[in-house]
Amino acid sequence: MNDAKAEKIRKEVEAVLAEVRPSLEEHGGGAELVAIEGNKVVLELKGACHGCALSSFTFGVMVDDMIKERLPEIEEVEYE
């Protein structure tokens, strides 16, 4: 992946995270982009999001869908 494409992906993922950040922070949580690996992005769950039973819904549905809608080349979103 070239630098320009990686930067485009990084900016779009950061934009998605910025949109959901207020809701996450209300509950003491957060997420940050850790890596872009080909057609996969890796996010780290922070604070209350790490281990939360609802994080699979919040991230697995909302965030995954938002990222994949904006970046069709992303096939997988992984969480640490």
N, C-alpha and C positions, 0 to 999 in steps of 0.2 A: 504494500500500500504506500502510495506516495505521501509526502508531507502535507500537500494541499488537501487531499482527501481526508486524511486523519484529522486535520484541523477543522474541516467542515463537520465531521462527525462529532468531534469534541464540542464544538460550539452548539450544535443542535442538542446533544445530550445535556449540556449545561443549561440550555434554555428550558428543557423539559424539567430538570431538577429545580430550576428557579421557580417554575410554575407551581410545583407541588411542595416546595420547601415550607411555605407558611403553614400548611396543614400538618406537615411532619413535625415542625417545631412546636406547634400547639400541644403536641403529645410527647414532647421531649425527645424527638428523634431526628433523623436526617439521613442523607446518603451523599456519597461523593463518587465521582468517576475515578476508577483506579487504573483501568487499562482499556485499550482498543486492540483486539487481537483478530485481525482479518475481518470476518463478518460477525464478530461477537464483541459486545462491550461488557466490561466487568465493573460492577458498582459495589461499594462497601457500605453496608448499613451501619448507621451510627446511633448511639444512645439507645432510647427505648425501642427503636425499630429493630435492633438486633435481638432476635429471639421472640419478638412479638407474634402472637398467633394470627393477628390480622395483617401482618406484613406480606404474607403470600397473596392476599387480595390486593392490598394497596400497590404493591410492586408488580405482582404477577399479572394483574389485569390492567390497572391504570397506567403505570409507568412503562411497562413492556409495550402496551398498545400504542401509547403516545410516541415512543421512540421508533417503533417499527412502522408507524404510519408516516412519520416524517423522514425516516431513513429506511426505505425498503431494502437496501442492501444489507441491513443488519438482520441476521437470522436468529440470533440468540442474545439474551440478556442474562448474565450470570450475577449472582449475589454472593458476597462474602460476609 
